[in-house]
Amino acid sequence: MLLEYLADYEHALADASTRYKENAQLSLLNTWFNQMPEINYKEKLNEILKSFSGSDTSEEVTIAIQCHDVLIDLYKNLQLANDTPSSKDLFQELINMEEHEKLRMVRDAGLLEDT
């Protein structure tokens, strides 16, 4: 049930990203980074997923939290690496959204375990 909940959230997030892209200012969408942060986020996520056995819901919650933390770290590094106020605001919104979703997920996972 928890994995279905997480999958539904990821689908909703993908839909929200698509809607944002359709309505965002062109200048913001055309913002480029000369250099990405030196942290290998794909490798970090792969390491997290390697430890996933699917044995219990507390492990699933821990893995989901770690994935949110990787995204938060990426957004913070991208925010620091750029000078455009609108881009900084966008990354702050993404940071806030991920932190909020992480808390909501933990709360909802607790409710699922209680049922």
Residue frames as qw, qx, qy, qz and C-alpha x, y, z in Angstrom:
[[0.000, 0.886, 0.464, 0.000, 0.00, 0.00, 0.00],
 [0.313, -0.787, 0.104, 0.521, 2.84, 2.38, 0.83],
 [0.398, -0.138, 0.595, 0.685, 4.55, 1.73, -2.51],
 [0.192, 0.639, 0.657, 0.351, 1.28, 2.52, -4.31],
 [0.176, -0.922, -0.237, 0.249, 1.02, 5.74, -2.31],
 [0.380, -0.583, 0.342, 0.632, 4.59, 6.71, -3.28],
 [0.361, 0.184, 0.695, 0.594, 3.98, 5.83, -6.94],
 [0.081, 0.823, 0.549, 0.123, 0.79, 7.94, -6.99],
 [0.249, -0.867, -0.008, 0.431, 2.73, 10.86, -5.52],
 [0.409, -0.315, 0.528, 0.675, 5.46, 10.54, -8.15],
 [0.271, 0.487, 0.694, 0.456, 2.85, 10.54, -10.93],
 [0.070, -0.925, -0.364, 0.081, 1.23, 13.65, -9.45],
 [0.371, -0.702, 0.218, 0.568, 4.65, 15.32, -9.23],
 [0.403, 0.033, 0.642, 0.652, 5.37, 14.51, -12.88],
 [0.135, 0.734, 0.606, 0.276, 2.01, 16.03, -13.87],
 [0.225, -0.918, -0.151, 0.290, 2.73, 19.15, -11.80],
 [0.443, -0.438, 0.408, 0.668, 6.15, 19.49, -13.44],
 [0.325, 0.352, 0.674, 0.562, 4.59, 19.28, -16.88],
 [0.020, -0.885, -0.457, -0.084, 2.00, 21.94, -15.98],
 [0.365, -0.788, 0.063, 0.491, 4.73, 24.17, -14.54],
 [0.447, -0.148, 0.540, 0.698, 6.81, 23.86, -17.69],
 [0.218, 0.591, 0.648, 0.428, 3.81, 24.80, -19.83],
 [0.140, -0.926, -0.329, -0.117, 3.15, 27.95, -17.75],
 [0.600, -0.538, 0.008, 0.592, 6.65, 29.05, -16.70],
 [0.164, 0.911, -0.153, -0.347, 8.32, 32.18, -17.96],
 [0.848, 0.498, -0.085, 0.163, 10.41, 31.50, -21.05],
 [0.160, 0.794, -0.472, 0.347, 13.38, 33.30, -19.49],
 [0.608, -0.484, 0.560, -0.286, 13.31, 30.90, -16.54],
 [0.949, 0.155, 0.272, -0.043, 13.08, 27.86, -18.80],
 [0.685, 0.661, -0.158, 0.262, 16.05, 29.13, -20.80],
 [0.335, -0.820, 0.443, -0.137, 18.32, 29.37, -17.75],
 [0.880, 0.264, -0.366, 0.144, 21.44, 27.24, -18.20],
 [0.639, -0.711, 0.272, 0.110, 24.11, 26.13, -15.80],
 [0.397, 0.734, -0.550, -0.034, 27.71, 26.16, -16.96],
 [0.307, 0.292, -0.870, 0.254, 28.58, 23.52, -14.43],
 [0.754, -0.447, -0.372, -0.305, 26.61, 21.05, -12.37],
 [0.533, -0.694, 0.424, -0.234, 27.49, 20.42, -8.74],
 [0.290, 0.517, -0.805, -0.029, 30.34, 17.92, -8.46],
 [0.506, -0.115, 0.761, -0.389, 28.28, 15.48, -6.45],
 [0.258, 0.049, -0.845, -0.466, 27.22, 12.38, -8.42],
 [0.565, -0.039, 0.347, -0.747, 23.51, 12.29, -7.55],
 [0.824, 0.169, -0.388, -0.376, 22.76, 9.36, -9.84],
 [0.514, 0.227, -0.775, 0.290, 25.37, 7.30, -7.98],
 [0.185, -0.158, 0.611, -0.753, 23.95, 8.39, -4.61],
 [0.740, 0.049, 0.063, -0.668, 20.45, 7.29, -5.66],
 [0.770, 0.228, -0.580, -0.136, 21.77, 3.98, -7.01],
 [0.248, 0.231, -0.796, 0.501, 23.50, 3.30, -3.68],
 [0.457, -0.066, 0.436, -0.773, 20.28, 4.00, -1.81],
 [0.819, 0.157, -0.153, -0.530, 18.27, 1.70, -4.08],
 [0.552, 0.303, -0.773, 0.071, 20.84, -1.13, -3.81],
 [0.014, -0.140, 0.797, -0.588, 20.09, -1.36, -0.10],
 [0.630, -0.003, 0.096, -0.771, 16.35, -1.76, -0.73],
 [0.032, -0.054, 0.998, 0.019, 15.08, -5.24, 0.05],
 [0.504, -0.231, -0.390, -0.735, 11.36, -4.42, 0.27],
 [0.377, -0.112, -0.886, 0.244, 11.11, -6.34, 3.51],
 [0.190, -0.628, -0.661, 0.364, 9.05, -3.85, 5.53],
 [0.123, 0.897, 0.333, 0.264, 7.38, -0.45, 5.44],
 [0.401, -0.858, 0.083, 0.310, 9.90, 1.22, 7.74],
 [0.573, -0.179, 0.488, 0.634, 12.63, 0.39, 5.21],
 [0.329, 0.616, 0.542, 0.468, 10.48, 1.81, 2.40],
 [0.150, -0.970, -0.193, 0.004, 9.95, 5.03, 4.36],
 [0.541, -0.633, 0.271, 0.482, 13.68, 5.30, 5.11],
 [0.526, 0.136, 0.555, 0.629, 14.55, 4.84, 1.42],
 [0.160, 0.808, 0.458, 0.333, 11.95, 7.44, 0.39],
 [0.329, -0.918, -0.030, 0.218, 13.31, 9.91, 2.95],
 [0.574, -0.385, 0.411, 0.594, 16.85, 9.38, 1.65],
 [0.418, 0.435, 0.563, 0.565, 15.66, 10.00, -1.93],
 [0.047, -0.946, -0.296, -0.125, 13.94, 13.22, -0.85],
 [0.487, -0.769, 0.148, 0.387, 17.15, 14.27, 0.91],
 [0.572, -0.013, 0.491, 0.656, 19.17, 13.71, -2.28],
 [0.227, 0.707, 0.480, 0.468, 16.76, 15.93, -4.21],
 [0.285, -0.943, -0.149, 0.083, 16.83, 18.60, -1.50],
 [0.583, -0.511, 0.300, 0.556, 20.63, 18.56, -1.59],
 [0.475, 0.295, 0.533, 0.635, 20.62, 18.87, -5.39],
 [0.043, 0.865, 0.399, 0.301, 18.19, 21.79, -5.31],
 [0.428, -0.860, 0.004, 0.278, 20.23, 23.56, -2.62],
 [0.579, -0.279, 0.413, 0.645, 23.42, 23.17, -4.64],
 [0.335, 0.507, 0.538, 0.584, 21.73, 24.41, -7.82],
 [0.151, -0.941, -0.297, -0.053, 20.28, 27.35, -5.92],
 [0.500, -0.726, 0.171, 0.441, 23.73, 28.30, -4.63],
 [0.567, -0.065, 0.524, 0.633, 25.30, 27.87, -8.08],
 [0.259, 0.572, 0.530, 0.569, 23.17, 30.47, -9.80],
 [0.178, -0.161, -0.187, 0.952, 22.70, 34.21, -9.71],
 [0.236, -0.318, -0.487, -0.779, 19.29, 34.64, -11.28],
 [0.319, -0.105, 0.523, -0.784, 16.70, 35.67, -8.65],
 [0.786, 0.067, -0.097, -0.606, 13.83, 33.87, -10.40],
 [0.732, 0.198, -0.652, 0.012, 15.88, 30.65, -10.56],
 [0.121, 0.209, -0.738, 0.630, 16.89, 30.97, -6.92],
 [0.552, -0.049, 0.291, -0.780, 13.20, 31.37, -6.05],
 [0.825, 0.138, -0.392, -0.382, 12.29, 28.31, -8.12],
 [0.572, 0.185, -0.755, 0.263, 14.85, 26.14, -6.35],
 [0.141, -0.156, 0.616, -0.759, 13.68, 27.43, -2.96],
 [0.732, 0.016, 0.020, -0.681, 10.14, 26.43, -3.89],
 [0.797, 0.178, -0.565, -0.116, 11.39, 22.98, -4.88],
 [0.262, 0.229, -0.760, 0.549, 13.31, 22.67, -1.60],
 [0.414, -0.094, 0.418, -0.803, 10.21, 23.66, 0.37],
 [0.813, 0.096, -0.235, -0.525, 8.03, 21.26, -1.62],
 [0.680, 0.193, -0.699, 0.105, 10.39, 18.31, -1.05],
 [0.070, 0.177, -0.711, 0.676, 10.73, 19.04, 2.66],
 [0.586, -0.022, 0.222, -0.779, 6.95, 19.35, 3.00],
 [0.832, 0.142, -0.399, -0.360, 6.36, 16.15, 1.04],
 [0.446, 0.234, -0.800, 0.324, 8.92, 14.28, 3.13],
 [0.204, -0.089, 0.622, -0.751, 7.05, 15.24, 6.32],
 [0.715, 0.103, -0.004, -0.691, 3.68, 14.41, 4.76],
 [0.720, 0.226, -0.638, -0.154, 4.93, 11.03, 3.58],
 [0.218, 0.162, -0.827, 0.492, 6.22, 10.12, 7.04],
 [0.426, 0.019, 0.437, -0.792, 2.89, 11.14, 8.58],
 [0.775, 0.193, -0.193, -0.570, 0.82, 9.27, 6.00],
 [0.568, 0.240, -0.786, 0.043, 3.03, 6.17, 6.26],
 [0.053, -0.097, 0.772, -0.626, 2.36, 6.15, 9.99],
 [0.620, 0.132, 0.213, -0.744, -1.36, 6.35, 9.32],
 [0.733, 0.261, -0.522, -0.348, -1.13, 3.45, 6.84],
 [0.351, 0.195, -0.869, 0.290, 0.61, 1.29, 9.42],
 [0.280, -0.022, 0.606, -0.744, -2.12, 2.06, 11.95],
 [0.716, 0.160, -0.069, -0.676, -4.85, 0.73, 9.65]]
